[in-house]
Amino acid sequence: MQSSMNPRVAAPSAWRERVRFSFGLLSVLWVLLPQGFRRWRDRFRVAAPVTRPARRLAIGLGIGAFGYALLLAPVVIGGESGVALWVADRDGDQLVGMDKDFFVQRSVPMRSPVRIEAMGDGGTFALSAIGDGPIGKHALMYVDRVGVANRVGVLGAGVDLAPGPAGGVFVVELGLGGAPSRVLRGMHSAGGVPHEPGGLIEFAVLPGAICVAAQHDGGLAGGSVSGALRVLVGADSGLLSLLGEGAVSLGIAMGIAVEVGDVAPAPDGGWWVLDVAAPSRLLRLDRDLNLMWGVATGLAVGSLAPVAGEERVWLADTTEPLIRRFGPGGALELSVPIVSSDLSRGAGRADGSFWLASPGAALRLDTSGAGMPGQGGFNYLTDLSAVSH
């Protein structure tokens, strides 16, 4: 795997500094041209206006101001935003947005971000641990596509995020001391209207809830397309609860999984379920929570990275440098070692590639599992989320 600490990845910041210096030098030279050059130039002019120094000063300042405005403007590459993914650097107290080639586009200071969920507008929601450790208070933040962060609300121990309807998210707040967990609904703007204050509202109260996923009847994550909303909540007891709008129960399933670690939308309105009880299993459920098939992963795994719209899931081992991809019917399509261990969350891509977070670097694998140029230099990455379009 190619490290991020190479000239290719470091190029954006170096380019900015070179352009900044060039504009500054140009503006100075424009104002302070040597007198000898000026005299030589003026020999070819019929007359020289007496206001030339003031005019030259104004033009020089204009050049400098334009250059700095250009450099400080949001980076826009290939569409609304150059950001194709976000990573959470917990120990570096920052969120970092990168383009599809893993060049850094944004760096947003944030206290201990632990989970993120990128949105289709190029921004991202983030859970920031603002209390005492992982079971302390968390703030739900929203960072827009140009890197402006705003607080949506404060909750207890936040453990999972999932895209919801109208550009919002569902958040799981872990129940502590015997209290049930809560599923909250977060919006960065009221009713999806930009610049109107959003917030957190309680969606459901479920004992042992640990993870959440949502889709509409069309089978797409987040419920952003018209259709009835369906929300799947997994519990550490193995209970799966399917909820509709207003948290109306649409069904439950018990006994399929021993301990649910993660859930995600699957094609045709179905669901992916990760049973993390040893030995861990990848489960494929239909829209009504009936088991279609299950397969042992052979990994110590904590999260799912499905390929949207495909019968395909990437999994990364959290203890060994190993990744696997499972396809239709639970067929093992790929099992390859990689250069890093202690792997975190990832994103399966429609082009067949796999993006994932390791402690010190964001990694890219092609469809065969071979390493591609990535981005490193992080303190400790805990999550990676790709912008969906």
N, C-alpha and C positions, 0 to 999 in steps of 0.2 A: 504494500500500500504506500502510495506516495504521500509524504508528509506535507502539511500545509506550510511549513516554515521554509518555503522555497521562493525564488524570485517571481515565479508565475503568480503565486497567491498573494505575495506581498506587494504586487505591482500597483493596485489601486491607490494606496496611501502615498507611495512614492510618486506616482503620476500627479496626484493632487499637489504635492509639494513642489514639483518641478514647474507645473503650470502657475502656481501661486507666485513663485520666484520670478518667472518670466514676465508675468503681468506687472509685477512691482518694478522690475528692472526697466521694462519698456516705458512705464509712466515717468520714472525718474529721468531716463535719457531724453524723453520728449521735452521735458521742462528744462533740463540742464545741458543742452547741446553745447559743445565747445564753441567758443567765440570765433575761432579760426574757421570752423566749418560754416558758421553762420555768415561770416563775411564773404566766403567763397560762394555761398548760395545766393547772397543778396546781389552779387555782381550781375546775375542773370535776371534780376527783377527790375522793373521800371521804378517801382516805388515800394516802400515798406511802410505799412500802417503803424502809427505810433502806439497802437494798443496791442502790438504783437505779443509782448511778454505776458500780459494778462490773458490773452486768448490762448497762448500755448499752455499756461498754467491750468486754465479751465479744461482744455482738452486732455492734458495729462492726468488730472484728477478724475476725469470721466473714464479714461481707459482703466485706471486702477480700480475705480468703483465697480465698473462692469466686470472686471476679472474676479473680484472678490464676491460679487453677487452670483456669478456663474458657479463659483466653487462652493458657495454656501447653499445653493439651491438643491432641492431633493434630487437624488440620482434617479433618473428614469431610463430604463433600458427595456426596449421591446414590449411596450404596453403601458398600462397605468403605473406600474411600479417595477423596479428592478429586483425586488425581493421575491425569491421563489421558495425560500424556507427560512424558518427561524430556529435558533437553538437557545436553550436556557443554560447559562453558565452560572451555576449556583454559587460556587466559591469565588467566582470573579465578579459577583454582584452585577450581572449585565445580561441583557438579551442581545443577540447578534442576528441581524438579517443578512442573508446572502443570496446571490443570484444563482441561476441553475448550474453555473460552472464553479460555484462555491467561492466567488470573489465577495469580500465583505462589502455590504452596501449601507448597513446601519449598525450602530452600537448604542444601546439604550441603557443607561444606568438603572438598576433595579435591585432591591435588597433580596438576596437569596431566592431567585426564581426556581421553582421546582417542577412545574408542569406548564405546558403551553398548548394552545390550540390555534393554529393559523387559520385565517378566514379568507374567503374569496376576494375580498377587497384589498388584499395585500397586508393587512394588519394582523394582529394576533392577540388573543386573550392569554393571560398568564396568572398563575398562582404564585404569589410572593410570600415567603415565610417571614412574617414580621414579628412573630412571637418567639417563645423559647423552644426552639427545635421543631421537629416535624409534627409534633402533636400540639403545638401552640397555635396562636392566631395566624390566619392567612388573609392576605388582601387579594381580591380579584381585580386585576388590572387589565386595561385595554390599551394597546399601543397601535396607533394608526400607521398607515403605510409610509408616512414620512418620519416616523419615529417619535411622535408626541404621545406620552404616556398619561393616562387618566385612571383614577381609582373608580371602580364600579361599586365595590362594597367590601365589607369585612365579614369573615366567617371564622369558624373554628379550624379544625385540622382538615384542610382540603386534600383529597387524595386522587381525584380524577376529574377530567374535563372531557366534554364531547360537544361537537357542533350541534346547535339547535336551530329552530326556525327563525327567520327574519334577522339573520346575522347575529344571533345570540348563542349562548352556550348553556349546557347543563353542567352542574358542579356537584360532586359528592362530598358532603361534609361528614367525616367519620364520627360515629357516636362513641363517646368515651365514658368510662365509669358506669357501664350498664345502660347508658342512654342509647336510643335508636339512632341510626344514621339518618341524614336528611339529603334529599336531592333538591338542589336549588336551581333556579332559572336566572341567568344573568344576561343583561342587555347593556351594551355600551351607550345606547341612546334610547330614549323612551319610544316604544312602539316602532323601533327601527328608523326613527326620524333623526338625521344627523343634528348634532349640537343641542339636542334636548337631553337633560339628565336621565340616565338609566338607573340601574340598581339591581339588587338581588331580591327575589321573592321565593318563598317556599313552594315547591312543586309536589313533593311527596315525602312521607316519613316511613322508612323501612328498616327494620332491625338488621344489622350486619351488612348493609349495602356498602359495596366497595368499588363498584365500577358502573358506568352508564354508557349507553349508545342510543342514538335516535335516528329515525328515518320516516319518510312519509310513505304512503301506499304505493308510490312509484318505485320505491326501493333505493332511493338515493339518500346518502347520509345527510343529516341535519334537518330534513323536512323543509328545505327551502323552496321546493316546488309544490304547487297546489296538490292537496290530497290529505287524507287523515293522518295525523301525527301518531307515531307509535314509538314508545320509549322502552328500552329493555334495561333493567337494573339487575346486576348480579351481586350476590351476597357471599360472604365467606363460609356460610353454611351449605352452599350449593344451590340455594334457592334462586330461581330466575323469575322475575316479575315483569310482565308485559303490561304497559300502561298506555292509555290514550290521553287525549287532551283533557285537562282538568284532573289528571291522575286517575281517571276511571280505569278499573282493572279490566284487562282484556284477556287475562289468563296467567297461570303460573305453571312452573315445571320444577319438580323436586325429584332428586335421585338420578338425574342425568349426569350431573357433575358433583364431585365431592367438595371441592372448594373453588369457586369461581374467582379467577384473577383478572380477566379482561373480557370484554364483549365488543363486537363491532358489527356493522351492517354487512350483509352478504347479498349476492345477486338474487333477483326475483323476490325481494322483500324478506329474505331469510336472515339468519344470524350466524356469526362466528362466535364461539365460546371457547375460552382457554381455561381448562381445568388444571390448576397449578399443584394439586395434591400429587405427590410422587406415586407412580410415574406420571408426569404431566401428559395431558391429552389435548389434541385439537379436535373440537366438535363442530359439526355442521348441522344447524337446525333449520327447519323450514319456517315459514312466516308464523305458524301457530305453535312453535316451540316443540315440534316433533323432531326426534333425532333422525337425521338422514344417514350420517356415518360419523365415526370417531376413529382417531388414530393416535398411537403413542408418539410423542415428539422425539423422545430420546434426549431431551435437553432440559436444563434448568432454566426455564423461561418465565418472564413476567408480563409480557405484553405482546399484542398482535400487531402485525403490519400488513393488512390485506391490500391487494391491488383492487382499486375501485372498479366495480362492474365485472370483475373476473372471479372465477372459482380458483383463487390462488392467494396464498398467504406466506409471507416471509416471517421467520422466527430467528431470534438471536439469543444465544446462550449467555446467561448473566455470570457464569463462573469460568467458562472455557472459551477460547477464541474460535468459535464455531457458529456458522449460520446455516439454516436449512430453508428450503422452499417446498411447500406442499401444494399440489394441484388438484384437479378434479378427482373426486372419489377418495381423497386422502393420499394420492400417489406422491411418493417422495421424488421430486424433480431435481433437487440439488442439495448437496451437503458438502460444504467446503470450509477449510480452516481459513482464518484471516489473521492479521498481524496484531490485533488488539483483543483484550479480554475485558470482563466487567462491562459488557455492552448494555446500553440502555434502550430507549425507544427508537423506532425507525419508521420509515415511510416507503411502502412499495409503490413503484411508479408505473404508469401506463406504458412507458417505453421499455419496460423489463428491468430497469435498474432498481437498486435498493439503496436508500440513504439511511444512515443510522448514526447514533451518537455513542461514542466511547468517552471515557473520562476526559481525555486531553484533546480529542479531535473529532470533527464531523467527517464521517467516512462515506465514500461512494463505491458501490460495486456495480459492475455491468450485469447483463442478463445471465452470464456464465459464472458470476461470483468473483470475477477478477477485479482487482483494485484499480480505481481511477483516481486522479488527483483530488485530494480533499482539502480540508482546512484545519489547522491545529493551533497550538498556542493557548488553549483554554485552561482554566484552573480545574473545573470539574463540571462536565456537561451532564445534565440529568434528563434532558428531553430534546427531541427534534420534531418539528412539525412542518409539513410542506403546505404551501399555499394552494388551495384548490380553486380551479377556474371552471 
